[in-house]
Amino acid sequence: MKAIVFDTFGGTEVLHEAEIDIPQPGPGQVRVRVRAVGVNPVDGKIRSGGMEAIFPTTLPAVPGGEIAGVVDAVGEGVDHLKAGDEVLGWSDTGSYAQYALASAAVLAPKPAGLDWAHAAALPVATDGAERVLDLLGVTSGETLLIHGASGALGTIAVQLAVARGARVIGTAGPANQEYVTSLGATALVYGDNLVERVRALAPEGVDAVFDAAGKGALEDSITLRGGTDRIVTTADFRAAELGVVFAEGPQRRSAARLAELAQQAADGTLVTTISATYPLAEAAKAQQASDAGHNRGKIVLTVN
């Protein structure tokens, strides 16, 4: 099968297409014929070697961890999925490939009204957003500041926080202000004088901060909170030196919750936005765009 592989750590130039063996599902696994792959910032960080302390990687490696596709083969002990089922979720093997293995327990059915690209945009973003909102303990009536509110993770986090009854202030670039507003947040351009501008919008202060951008806003966040309590970042590796929580704990990967949110996305009550799609062969370009940041929504690879 065709797959994208890297044999050494480095920039996107280390990614290349290769022919590798089609994997065989083990007990509790299924093999998925991949139709779409979510491209996440962590993919580039793993490729660069920057995540070795957290996610050790055996080379050569296939990038990627979330998929949408069609069950192709079923391993021993799997009785709720069969060949031909359309699913989305997390892969056990790298997902930048024509086929990937996945634990049957973490796959959700793809609703008929949800296309492949939007299905692939859901697993990592929904899981990550809910995990951080729970870490922060966000509840109704509170004010939450989200950095990177227009990105794939931020898009979902804004909506889930609003659904909890929180008021959300979301920072994003100038071109994404209307988009962030449409998600239910009060939009704010990131950059200079952020502390003063947030305080003008929330004189009573912010109750929690979710940094999904990693663009140097932690110091301002600490000032706004008056300390490091109830600040979580998923993107800024300076967290430890600043005393801020970095959300590196285990993913929950709830198939049941993913199925609920996928149905909401199919119904249009949960917005998923695709920033760009690239064919599998252009995975390096997709990661370049992801590494550059400032994307509205999710970058997706399509697999034929």
Salt bridges, closest charged atoms under 4 A:
ASP7 OD2 - HIS16 NE2 2.52
GLU66 OE2 - LYS298 NZ 2.46
ASP72 OD2 - ARG31 NH2 2.57
ASP85 OD1 - LYS82 NZ 3.03
GLU86 OE1 - LYS110 NZ 3.52
ASP115 OD1 - HIS118 ND1 2.83
GLU130 OE2 - ARG257 NH2 2.69
ASP134 OD1 - ARG164 NH2 2.57
ASP134 OD2 - ARG252 NH1 2.56
GLU142 OE1 - ARG230 NH2 2.80
GLU204 OE2 - ARG167 NH1 3.97
GLU219 OE2 - ARG238 NH1 2.47
ASP229 OD2 - ARG225 NH2 3.36
ASP236 OD2 - ARG238 NH2 2.88
GLU260 OE1 - ARG257 NH1 2.76
ASP291 OD2 - ARG47 NH2 3.10
